[in-house]
Amino acid sequence: MAEAYIVAATRTAGGRRGGRLSGWHSADLAAQVLNEVVDRAGADPALIDDVIMGCVSQIGEQSTNIARNAVLASKLPESVPGTSIDRQCGSSQQALHFAAQAVMSGFQDIVIASGVESMSRTPMFSTVALAQKAGIAEHYMSQSIRDRYPDVPEFSQFMGAEMIAKKYGQKPEDLHAFALESHKRAIAATEAGKFDREILPLQARLQDGTVLDEMHMRDEGIRFDATLEGIASVKPLQEGGYINAAVASQICDGATAVMIVNEKGLKKLGVEPLARIHHMSVIGHDPVIMLEAPIPATQAALRKAGMSINDIDLFEVNEAFAPVPLAWLEVTGADPDRMNVNGGAIALGHPLGASGTKLMTTLVHALQDRGGRYGLQTMCEGGGMANVTIIERL
């Protein structure tokens, strides 16, 4: 079987809700990173075999196959197809897995894995809200699911985070400290220019149609004035709960793209790879606590890869909520100084369907910057799932 290599990876800087990317139509936003990743690889656009794009809220501007619409909005020829997938928060990480599987099979040689989410223009849970408003469905889960899992509340991600915090004996001050550290690391990385190579600068556009005469090239969600006291002062989402907005990932607009090729693809492009896909896997887990899946997923991935946690130089564990990476650290025994070294979604934002390839873009560049060999990425996903990707820097 052929190998799968990463030859280029890029992302937009994260945009806050109603912020500097909110004026971009999702298809146009995604088209920009498609164009950029092609340019970075020096590829003839006609050589691209497919575009696989993660997107969670596939409604409105993100409906009718956003991947194909992004291709048509880009400089790629219309002969390039595109398909959109939804594995919740892991959508574009799964897009990367599908792209790698395609080139490893030899069926295709050059595939772009991508993701996009404009949470300003297409809010989270839009599809469910529309169905309920239209009287099409009272619940998004079937009666059979609710009979089998009576403890699953609808829109249960934050409830899962509460469950994890209590299960692992985490205290509010633990969550507050973790959130502050995310901002501190993101601030340090930004000020040191660690994100410069991965970010595609774009003209800032506001949701009211205003086009600003400046480029958006810095993650907009970072709180440069963040304090422990400020984080702790935010009201919990639930009475008596631990989870508040300051210890959760930020609503975010963004797009990202990673080009995946096999050996034939390398020859066609005449480029050297940045990294090799060493392992890919995905598991299902308890849909009630829901967000715990990265723990068994990581353990299973390391077993399958014949590796230990200490073989990995850097980790990207999505900060959907602070309890998730904290629990993951406790169980896996990973070095916290190797995880999310440039901050995570609490500071940088979580553009849902784009986050998988966003984290991979950051992981590839961080391994290059630090001279590490192996990197591992995982993230919790709605419904109780988790993908794991291990890469080797080349």
TORMIMI-717199 format. One record per residue: x, y, z of N, C-alpha, C in turn; residue in one letter. Coordinates in steps of 0.001 Angstrom, whole numbers, padded with zeros to 6 digits, always signed. Last residue first. Layout:
TORMIMI-717199
XYZXYZXYZa/...
END
This chain:
TORMIMI-717199
+008877+014966+008395+009938+014554+007482+010808+015751+007120l/+007030+013877+011216+007629+014996+010473+008799+014469+009634r/+004378+011754+011246+005831+011803+011404+006365+012936+010563e/+001251+011632+013027+002078+011979+011880+003551+011939+012249i/-001751+010158+013877-000341+010294+014251+000446+010578+012987i/-005017+010856+014817-004060+010875+013705-002661+011028+014284t/-008153+009793+015837-006751+009972+016216-005901+009902+014962v/-011523+010777+016624-010492+010405+015659-009114+010576+016300n/-014285+009761+018517-013009+010479+018483-012116+009900+017396a/-017653+010113+019855-016665+009550+018943-015358+010318+019079m/-020320+010955+020891-019386+010067+021561-018448+009358+020612g/-021932+012849+019798-022385+011469+019668-021459+010477+020326g/-019318+015038+018743-020701+014829+019123-021152+013395+018871g/-015982+014333+019761-016957+014581+018701-018363+014260+019195e/-012651+015286+020708-013957+014722+021018-014967+015167+019960c/-009575+014573+019015-010612+015522+019431-011916+014787+019709m/-006042+014481+018423-007318+013843+018702-008308+014900+019155t/-002807+013886+017127-003973+014773+017190-005214+013960+017509q/+000645+013746+017604-000633+013042+017713-001740+014073+017882l/+003826+013555+016015+002751+014347+016583+001466+013556+016568g/+007350+012935+016021+005978+012441+015963+005001+013415+016628y/+009627+014784+016046+009428+013752+015027+007961+013345+014903r/+010527+018294+016350+010005+017021+016836+009784+016040+015691g/+011417+020866+015895+012282+019757+015510+011821+018414+016033g/+009848+023041+016305+010522+022482+017471+011424+021297+017146r/+008868+023640+013754+009476+024698+014559+010314+024131+015692d/+007749+021190+012959+008867+021786+012213+009613+022795+013069q/+005731+020994+014862+006776+019973+014800+007994+020491+014045l/+004224+023229+014123+004867+023198+015438+005957+022138+015498a/+003276+022482+011600+004191+023614+011710+004905+023645+013064h/+001646+020286+012298+002731+020140+011323+003761+021263+011481v/-000164+021516+014101+000719+020439+014540+001905+020270+013598l/-001556+023345+012486-000738+023831+013595+000251+022772+014051t/-002814+021515+010783-001956+022557+010235-001021+023091+011313t/-004338+020068+012617-003262+019396+011892-002293+020407+011294m/-006159+021999+013476-005206+021446+014426-004046+020756+013727l/-007457+022318+010971-006832+023458+011654-005777+022967+012644k/-008577+019904+010451-007409+020269+009644-006743+021536+010183t/-010522+020132+012609-009644+018983+012420-008402+019315+011622g/-012024+022514+012361-011028+022375+013429-010071+021206+013229s/-014077+022895+010609-012729+023246+010144-011648+022889+011151a/-016473+022330+011904-016044+021472+010807-014652+021756+010284g/-015781+024448+014413-016429+023152+014213-015842+022319+013071l/-013774+026438+015055-014701+026554+013926-015233+025189+013476p/-012879+027491+017889-013218+026142+017418-014240+026257+016293h/-010234+029547+019260-011511+029312+018612-011639+027908+018050g/-008042+030194+020782-007937+030385+019338-009248+030179+018602l/-008659+029643+023479-008120+030951+023085-008257+031218+021599a/-009822+027174+023354-010328+028123+024346-009864+029529+024000i/-008313+025749+021511-009577+026338+021070-010191+027297+022086a/-004946+026549+022545-005964+025722+021916-007239+026484+021682g/-001327+027021+022501-002698+027339+022881-003680+026455+022139g/+000916+025815+021553+000636+027178+021100-000773+027638+021465n/+000838+023270+022582+001944+024141+022996+001743+025591+022570v/-000842+021023+023101-001376+022350+022746-000373+023442+023094n/+001483+019279+025088+000108+019350+024570-000302+020793+024310m/+003854+019195+026359+003862+018805+024943+002483+018960+024301r/+003436+019722+028972+004231+020707+028232+004336+020378+026752d/+002179+017477+029969+001354+018651+029626+002114+019720+028858p/+002885+014313+028838+003541+015504+029373+002710+016728+028993d/+000396+011807+029553+001190+012624+028631+001771+013834+029354a/-001218+010046+030870+000096+010318+031440+000987+011136+030542g/-003809+009398+030195-002729+008965+029296-001347+009141+029907t/-005297+010515+032352-005369+009083+032047-004187+008623+031196v/-004595+013268+032421-004547+012430+033627-004477+010952+033280e/-005048+014168+029792-003696+014209+030380-003587+013255+031563l/-007839+013833+029663-006965+013105+028735-005535+013058+029277w/-008694+015689+031537-008929+014265+031788-008009+013416+030921a/-007854+018000+030139-007351+017722+031485-007535+016248+031839l/-009268+017948+027727-007832+017709+027706-007247+017444+029083p/-011958+018221+029076-011607+017158+028123-010093+016935+028059v/-012327+020473+030717-012243+019139+031326-011749+018054+030381p/-012455+022689+028823-011243+022419+029590-011204+021029+030221a/-013846+021807+025695-014081+022278+027056-012844+021892+027867f/-012346+021586+023373-013776+021854+023284-014265+022434+024601a/-009529+021637+022594-010050+022206+023830-011527+022579+023665e/-008109+018766+021147-009004+019914+020999-009614+020348+022327n/-004835+018260+021337-006072+017704+021890-007079+018847+021948v/-001951+017571+019922-003036+018535+019767-004318+017837+020202e/+001366+016994+021058-000036+016581+021010-000917+017792+020722f/+004681+015972+020257+003685+017022+020443+002281+016447+020290l/+006115+013530+020384+006769+014795+020741+005777+015917+021017d/+005687+010263+021498+005074+011397+020802+005686+012705+021310i/+006629+008313+023110+007207+008390+021762+006733+009626+021011d/+005130+008293+025377+006396+009027+025433+007113+009086+024091n/+003053+006596+024815+002763+008029+024887+004044+008849+024867i/+004336+004182+022452+003938+004610+023797+003686+006107+023773s/+003311+002072+019684+004012+003206+020272+003550+003413+021712m/+001966+000523+017798+003142-000020+018475+003980+001059+019133g/-000372+001322+016711+000836+001858+016087+002103+001295+016720a/-002192+000129+018411-002156-000286+017005-000882+000160+016315k/-001618+001557+020784-001442+000104+020714-001299-000355+019272r/-002323+004150+019988-000931+003867+020348-000652+002366+020308l/-005080+003782+019587-004208+004183+018476-002759+003864+018775a/-006025+003167+022154-006136+002174+021087-005187+002496+019928a/-005471+005603+023479-004894+004344+023956-004909+003278+022870q/-007045+007367+021967-005586+007516+022008-004923+006227+022443t/-009596+006352+022562-009138+006428+021169-007622+006546+021104a/-009907+006649+025293-009731+005299+024743-009261+005310+023299p/-009814+009655+025067-008953+008851+025953-008809+007421+025437i/-011726+010726+023307-010300+010830+022979-009376+009976+023841p/-014302+010251+024647-013785+009316+023647-012311+009500+023291a/-015579+011991+026277-014485+011226+026877-013753+010365+025855e/-017890+013255+025550-016632+013911+025203-015400+013187+025745l/-020153+011462+026381-019903+011954+025022-018470+012405+024729m/-021817+010640+028323-020730+011535+028722-020088+012161+027482i/-023430+009403+026216-023991+010190+027309-022944+011169+027829v/-022222+007787+024363-022803+009034+023879-023405+009904+024976p/-019195+006118+024672-020414+006445+025389-020991+007782+024913d/-017847+005738+021334-017774+005597+022783-019114+006005+023374h/-016049+004777+018388-017257+005244+019033-017174+004933+020516g/-012977+005853+016791-013779+004936+017596-015087+005604+018005i/-010450+005776+014308-011618+006461+014880-012405+005430+015663v/-007120+006401+013008-008182+005544+013534-009315+006410+014069s/-003945+006271+011526-005270+006893+011536-006261+005912+012143m/-000421+006939+011365-001544+006138+011867-002825+006954+011792h/+001286+008499+009804+001802+007273+010425+000680+006360+010894h/+001706+010439+007114+000634+009939+007979+001068+008576+008508i/+004542+012544+007114+003923+011297+006661+002825+010914+007654r/+005320+015922+006093+005069+014881+007088+004440+013670+006426a/+006137+017373+003917+006335+017942+005245+006222+016871+006325l/+007837+016173+000945+006751+016157+001927+007144+016841+003234p/+008891+018066-001861+009260+017241-000726+008132+017281+000297e/+007678+017932-005287+007885+018582-003995+008356+017556-002966v/+006572+017351-007802+007988+017682-007689+008319+018379-006385g/+004041+016534-008472+004217+017904-007986+005677+018327-007931l/+004455+013912-009314+003701+014834-010173+003957+016290-009783k/+005787+012891-007094+006491+013005-008374+005781+013974-009312k/+003751+012966-005179+005003+013696-004942+005750+013916-006250l/+001919+011228-006374+001596+012637-006226+002828+013488-005983g/+003239+008844-006062+002986+009347-007413+002660+010834-007377k/+003165+008652-003270+004450+008792-003954+004280+009307-005381e/+000273+010723-002422+001090+009515-002319+002404+009733-003079n/-000932+013558-000469-000517+012902-001718+000174+011576-001402v/-002895+016226+000646-002432+014871+000926-002104+014179-000397i/-003047+019472+001916-002918+018662+000700-002233+017339+001033m/-005432+021061+003859-004207+020268+003902-004163+019423+002632v/-007029+024028+005023-006835+023013+003981-005464+022362+004120a/-009690+025959+006538-008335+025404+006526-008249+024296+005477t/-011505+028660+008032-011349+027616+007011-009902+027174+006992a/-013863+030218+010335-012550+029870+009804-012611+028793+008742g/-015220+031658+013249-015299+031525+011794-013920+031154+011280d/-016381+030460+016418-015303+030925+015546-015674+030744+014077c/-016785+030249+019897-017446+030280+018599-016525+030995+017627i/-014200+028768+021873-014890+029957+021377-015591+029690+020047q/-014518+026209+024357-014009+026704+023078-014848+027869+022584s/-014633+027094+027862-015121+026373+026687-014507+026975+025425a/-014190+028680+029946-013440+027422+029943-013914+026523+028805v/-015881+030816+029560-014444+031084+029546-013597+029819+029577a/-018470+029949+029904-018010+030213+028538-016508+030396+028468a/-018252+027317+032380-018685+028628+031904-018074+028878+030532n/-018893+024536+034313-018559+024991+032968-019129+026377+032715i/-019806+023708+036762-018418+024154+036664-018130+024858+035342y/-023057+024485+038292-022128+023797+037414-020739+024397+037420g/-024980+025846+039665-024172+024897+040420-023153+024159+039584g/-026777+026216+036741-026768+026518+038168-026008+025433+038936e/-024764+026441+033862-025801+025711+034584-025677+026041+036067q/-022747+027986+032976-023862+027785+032064-025044+027099+032748l/-021450+030365+035382-021574+029004+034828-022816+028882+033943p/-020228+033621+034608-021294+032813+035198-021348+031419+034567k/-016924+034612+035193-017951+034316+034196-018966+033328+034788v/-014885+034800+037018-016066+035637+037241-017200+035367+036260s/-012738+033320+036174-013554+032773+037262-014851+033548+037461a/-011661+035082+034290-012196+033792+033856-013142+033226+034904i/-010814+037174+035985-011799+037411+034937-012451+036129+034465g/-008903+035886+037559-010080+036460+038189-011191+036695+037163e/-006969+035242+035709-007647+034164+036410-008948+034660+037030l/-007217+037175+032686-006763+036972+034056-007542+035837+034674t/-006356+038494+029496-006997+037449+030295-006366+037358+031684a/-005651+040286+027567-005773+040798+028926-006391+039773+029873d/-005786+038973+025220-004459+039406+025630-004467+039971+027052f/-007512+036451+024240-007698+037506+025238-006321+037913+025763r/-008121+035509+020945-007154+035521+022047-007424+036712+022962i/-009779+035620+018733-010364+035257+020019-009423+035333+021200g/-008513+036107+016358-009250+037208+016965-009771+036896+018363e/-005350+035542+015154-006519+034904+015750-007231+035892+016663d/-004424+037610+012485-004180+037246+013878-005460+036673+014457r/-005070+038640+010057-003959+037698+010096-003556+037311+011514m/-006805+040441+007871-007050+039645+009073-005995+038547+009111h/-005801+043627+006694-005801+042179+006564-006063+041527+007928m/-007794+046484+005755-006728+045844+006517-006885+044337+006394e/-010107+048069+005322-008873+048273+004569-007688+047731+005358d/-013056+046077+005419-012042+046886+006078-010781+046961+005238l/-016210+046255+004256-014912+045678+003925-013840+046596+004498v/-019423+045606+005490-018263+046497+005517-016989+045729+005202t/-021476+043832+005787-021015+044125+004434-019830+045057+004370g/-022023+043078+008311-022927+044072+007729-022510+044494+006326d/-019919+041439+009014-021186+040803+008631-022172+041787+008009q/-016796+042510+007530-017760+042414+008611-019111+041931+008102l/-013649+041400+006590-014987+041751+006119-015976+041529+007254r/-010229+041744+005911-011274+041687+006936-012594+042189+006365a/-008486+039731+003647-009074+041030+003914-010221+040881+004915q/-006226+037382+005120-007380+037695+004293-007884+039090+004631l/-003323+035345+005332-003959+036643+005589-005102+036885+004601p/-003122+032167+006454-003350+032885+005200-004011+034220+005522l/-000807+030744+008708-001988+031579+008498-001982+032239+007120i/+001623+029441+008952+000428+028634+008683-000784+029471+008312e/+003585+031286+009498+003744+030426+008320+002479+029661+007973r/+002709+032524+011898+002827+033292+010654+002875+032411+009414d/+002631+031427+014380+001525+031103+013471+001698+031716+012079f/+004820+032422+015738+004749+030975+015503+003660+030589+014502k/+005482+035014+016497+005315+034731+015072+005201+033257+014743g/+005492+035693+019125+006744+035150+018597+006655+034809+017115a/+002865+036413+019511+003883+037459+019598+005237+037001+019069e/+001658+033873+019246+001331+034972+018335+002434+036015+018329t/+002738+032452+021397+002941+031977+020029+002694+033085+019020a/+001831+033990+023571+003268+033815+023343+003556+033385+021912a/-000962+033680+023226-000343+035018+023195+001136+034894+022872i/-001223+030943+023573-001605+031546+022292-000994+032935+022146a/-000406+030704+026229+000367+030034+025180+000047+030626+023805r/-002405+032227+027490-000992+032594+027630-000146+031977+026520k/-004740+030801+026832-004545+032170+026342-003069+032573+026408h/-004180+028428+028224-004437+028403+026782-004213+029780+026174s/-004021+029346+030845-002802+028864+030196-002976+028780+028683e/-006711+029895+031326-005741+030997+031305-004458+030576+030604l/-007719+027271+031271-008160+028253+030279-007184+029414+030187a/-006460+026185+033534-006187+025633+032205-006570+026630+031117f/-007571+027734+035562-006128+027793+035327-005776+027260+033943a/-010261+026937+035364-009894+028343+035154-008407+028468+034830h/-010064+024240+036025-010548+024624+034696-010146+026057+034377l/-009219+024414+038666-008417+023671+037687-008773+024102+036258d/-011330+025789+039861-010031+026469+039748-009078+025751+038796e/-013374+023827+039804-013457+025024+038954-012123+025718+038786p/-011776+020563+039776-012380+021683+040471-012456+022888+039533k/-012221+017112+038998-011690+018437+038669-012473+019515+039415q/-012805+014411+039227-012511+015185+040420-011895+016551+040146g/-013677+013051+037053-012229+013074+037280-011835+013989+038443y/-016453+013445+037172-015904+012078+037182-014430+012075+037548k/-016694+016235+036928-017047+015586+038187-016452+014184+038281k/-015803+016637+034293-015199+017376+035398-015472+016684+036733a/-017604+014978+032891-016177+014661+032921-015499+015354+034093i/-020045+016328+033283-019877+014950+033757-018404+014588+033884m/-019530+018741+031990-019807+018744+033424-019579+017345+034013e/-019290+017759+029377-018133+018399+030014-018310+018454+031527a/-021912+016912+028946-020826+015938+028950-019588+016485+029618g/-023117+019393+028930-023460+018455+030005-022403+017361+030108m/-022132+020426+026589-021678+021039+027839-022043+020178+029045f/-023393+018627+024737-021954+018729+024862-021516+019319+026199q/-026111+018164+024203-025565+017712+025481-024066+017897+025635s/-028568+018596+022763-027519+019621+022832-026648+019380+024066f/-030655+016595+024887-030385+017206+023603-029411+018367+023795e/-029233+014142+027091-030024+015355+026863-029714+015922+025488p/-029344+010834+027691-028738+011766+026738-029647+012987+026585v/-030568+008966+029260-029851+010036+029955-029189+011028+029005d/-031616+006964+027682-032549+007953+028241-031854+009126+028932p/-030786+005323+025257-029954+006215+026059-030829+007311+026672y/-032934+003895+024214-031689+003187+024540-030805+004007+025469r/-034830+005880+023833-035166+004723+024660-033896+004003+025113d/-033481+007564+022131-033836+008078+023454-034278+006950+024398r/-033289+005908+019910-032073+006361+020580-032388+006816+021991i/-036021+005624+019320-035207+004441+019633-033929+004825+020360s/-036809+008177+018659-037328+007596+019897-036510+006385+020311q/-033957+010043+017399-035147+009211+017257-035586+008668+018616s/-033040+013444+017811-032770+012028+018052-034060+011237+017952m/-034154+015887+017510-033259+015452+016424-032864+013998+016608y/-037643+016410+018076-036330+015995+018565-035450+015630+017373h/-039681+017333+016465-039570+017877+017816-038195+017598+018393e/-039689+018243+013085-039219+017301+014096-039128+017992+015451a/-041152+020095+011648-040760+018840+010995-040364+017800+012025i/-041816+022616+012380-042681+021544+012852-042363+020200+012232g/-040134+024626+011824-041035+024233+010746-041989+023121+011162a/-038692+024666+014178-039527+025821+013844-040547+025460+012772k/-037310+022249+013947-038278+022424+015025-039234+023575+014723q/-035711+022789+011735-036653+021671+011693-037723+021824+012772a/-034205+024942+012680-035083+025129+011531-036143+024035+011471l/-032778+023744+014791-033694+024851+015075-034685+025056+013927a/-031218+021903+013388-032216+021431+014351-033261+022515+014608v/-029625+023631+011865-030452+022616+011204-031550+022130+012131t/-028271+025208+013743-029220+025822+012808-030159+024794+012192s/-026337+024500+015557-027673+023918+015735-028711+024549+014800f/-024494+027494+015160-024545+026124+015624-025989+025713+015916m/-025240+029730+012394-025043+029405+013811-025161+027912+014105p/-023861+030981+009914-024642+029752+010037-024459+029242+011457t/-022450+033300+010411-023476+033329+009380-024383+032103+009415r/-020744+032593+012526-021469+033863+012552-022665+033812+011616s/-019545+030306+011846-020504+030208+012933-021238+031526+013157m/-018583+028924+009164-018865+030306+009535-019954+030259+010587s/-016257+026562+008530-017430+026819+009357-017502+028320+009599e/-014523+024021+006753-014997+025407+006840-016165+025466+007805v/-011747+022080+005595-012872+022292+006490-013252+023755+006509g/-010068+019450+003736-010349+020829+004099-011491+020888+005103s/-007756+017793+001780-008654+017685+002931-008835+019084+003488a/-007188+017169-001545-007186+018222-000532-008226+017889+000534i/-005138+014775-003119-006450+015114-002566-006278+016223-001532v/-003641+012917-005484-003542+014242-004866-004944+014660-004418i/-004270+010317-006345-002881+010655-006014-002744+011973-005256d/-006562+007549-005996-006273+008947-006294-004859+009262-005816q/-006150+004870-005644-007286+005293-006453-007144+006754-006878f/-004243+004167-003885-003814+004355-005263-004937+004777-006180g/-004691+004007-001222-005261+002940-002048-004762+002996-003485s/-003581+006365-000381-002905+005116-000018-003417+003949-000852m/-005455+008194-001264-004144+008162-001938-003374+006904-001578v/-007642+007495+000402-007787+007522-001057-006433+007435-001753a/-006660+007815+002975-007055+006483+002526-007174+006423+001010q/-006317+010598+002975-005153+009721+003091-005484+008311+002606a/-008995+011398+002806-008041+011790+001759-006828+010881+001782a/-010015+010335+005181-010541+009863+003894-009585+010202+002751f/-008482+011862+006991-008375+010398+006962-008882+009838+005627h/-009384+014446+006401-007973+014110+006198-007782+012600+006131l/-012029+014135+007187-011733+014454+005788-010286+014125+005462a/-011614+013801+009911-012064+012657+009128-011860+012899+007639q/-010938+016414+010379-009939+015384+010683-010321+014104+009959q/-013305+017621+009693-012178+017783+008767-010998+016896+009134s/-014996+016593+011839-015328+016468+010416-014117+016599+009506s/-015051+016516+014590-013941+015854+013900-014112+015784+012401g/-017432+017608+015403-016217+018425+015550-015007+017812+014846c/-019219+015661+013052-019280+016668+014102-017928+017394+014208q/-018626+014597+010658-018380+013777+011846-018284+014730+013035r/-019710+015116+007601-020027+015578+008953-019724+014462+009940d/-018529+016284+004392-018785+015242+005390-019005+015866+006760i/-018768+016840+000911-018831+017383+002261-019190+016284+003247s/-016700+016822-001999-017747+016215-001187-017639+016708+000241t/-015917+017631-005392-015827+017924-003962-016966+017257-003224g/-013847+017497-008398-015067+017280-007610-014860+017686-006155p/-012620+019357-011028-012282+018877-009685-013565+018704-008878v/-013555+020553-013275-013355+019101-013342-012995+018508-011977s/-013442+023228-012958-014703+022580-012603-014620+021062-012684e/-010226+024035-011485-011125+023831-012628-012369+023077-012204p/-009726+026384-008833-009669+025007-009315-010604+024844-010504l/-010059+028842-007777-009418+028799-009091-009248+027371-009613k/-013382+028786-006277-011918+028866-006263-011360+028918-007676s/-016015+028254-006413-015657+029622-006044-014153+029855-006085a/-016026+025555-006916-016514+026441-007976-016199+027907-007687l/-015112+024673-004402-014314+024427-005612-014722+025395-006714v/-017296+025430-002847-015993+026057-002613-015067+025860-003810a/-019229+023711-003837-019401+025152-004004-018090+025904-003791n/-018198+021279-002979-018288+021549-004420-018448+023045-004668r/-018434+021716-000198-017136+021415-000808-017147+021720-002307a/-021139+022072+000330-020261+023225+000452-018893+022969-000184i/-023818+020821-000596-022439+020378-000823-021466+021563-000856n/-026098+022293+000303-025949+021849-001095-024500+021572-001469t/-025007+024774+002747-025770+023615+002276-025382+023259+000844s/-024056+027054+003823-023181+025885+003897-023885+024609+003437q/-026037+028905+003693-024854+029131+002859-023891+027947+002865e/-028313+026488+004766-028131+027865+004295-026928+027987+003388g/-026351+023854+006211-027648+024483+005962-027378+025901+005473i/-024569+022114+007869-024741+022111+006412-026161+022560+006075q/-022585+022445+010232-023907+023040+009992-024135+023194+008498s/-020037+021142+009718-021048+020600+010611-022442+021137+010296v/-017714+019999+007410-018600+021109+007755-019742+020534+008581c/-014831+019078+005572-015637+018948+006766-016469+020197+007001g/-014289+017972+002308-014406+019120+003209-015326+018820+004386m/-012198+017022-000166-013055+016456+000871-013099+017472+001999i/-011643+017106-003526-011650+017954-002336-012659+017353-001364v/-009531+015383-005884-010772+015536-005119-010553+016538-003997d/-007285+015615-007497-008251+014555-007780-009575+014750-007057d/-005535+018153-009037-006235+017775-007821-007332+016765-008150i/-004499+019023-011400-004003+017749-010883-004747+017277-009642l/-005366+021546-011972-006052+020447-012654-005598+019078-012156a/-003595+023260-010675-004911+022994-010080-005640+021814-010707p/-000352+022309-010250-001303+022624-011307-002685+022295-010754d/+001207+023418-007215+000495+022413-008009-000286+023025-009154a/+002735+024411-005157+003153+024662-006535+002468+023738-007513g/+001873+024268-002615+002430+023035-003174+002969+023238-004578a/+000889+026828-002356+002009+026413-001497+002665+025142-002003r/-001248+026789-004170-000079+027647-004418+001125+027195-003604d/-002955+025028-002851-002471+024697-004199-001216+025512-004518v/-003456+026479-000584-002750+025217-000426-002229+024720-001774v/-004821+028714-001690-003537+028881-001017-002771+027566-000911e/-007201+027682-002720-006247+028350-003613-004856+028398-002978n/-008296+026764-000314-008025+025830-001405-007002+026426-002362l/-008603+029143+001060-007591+028197+001542-007306+027114+000509v/-010597+030335-000563-009313+031003-000353-008247+030031+000147q/-012804+028678-000402-012085+028778-001679-010704+029397-001501a/-013749+029209+002162-013103+027925+001893-012303+027970+000596a/-014827+031739+001615-013804+031579+002643-013024+030282+002419l/-016757+031141-000283-015641+032007-000652-014487+031879+000334d/-018467+029555+001249-017852+028997+000038-016648+029826-000394a/-019268+031364+003303-018494+030157+003615-017795+029572+002390s/-018724+034819+002817-019566+033655+002543-018703+032408+002730h/-017497+037074+005185-017137+036122+004133-018202+035028+004015w/-018048+038591+007349-018579+039053+006072-018270+038127+004915g/-016669+037533+009472-018110+037282+009406-018754+037781+008118s/-014088+037979+010056-014344+037062+008942-015837+036872+008692l/-014122+039708+012206-013412+040145+011005-013508+039172+009831r/-017240+038945+013852-015969+039647+013747-015435+039790+012342g/-019360+037438+014647-019633+038798+014225-018385+039622+013982g/-017201+035597+016610-018585+035714+016160-018903+037187+015862r/-013780+035952+015409-014799+035894+016455-016196+036016+015853r/-011785+033901+013356-012579+035116+013478-013627+034962+014559g/-008444+032662+013100-009808+032534+013594-010501+033886+013699g/-006719+032835+010029-006761+033183+011443-008216+033106+011896a/-006968+029967+007888-007224+031373+008168-006969+031608+009651t/-004273+027728+007047-005550+028050+007697-005727+029561+007723r/-002532+024994+005430-002749+026405+005733-004109+026587+006402t/-000092+022878+004101-001176+023043+005071-001308+024516+005416a/+001411+020366+002044+001096+021776+002291-000077+021840+003249a/+001887+017690+002081+002842+018529+001360+002573+020019+001549v/+001737+014691+003782+001258+016076+003794+002305+016931+003103i/+001252+011420+002393+002115+012506+002852+001352+013833+002853y/+000906+007975+002635+000209+009253+002490+001056+010336+003133a/+002108+005145+000701+002112+006019+001876+001293+007278+001574e/+000449+002240-000737+001202+003482-000814+001164+004217+000520a/+000839-001198+000000+000000+000000+000000+000870+001242+000000m/
END
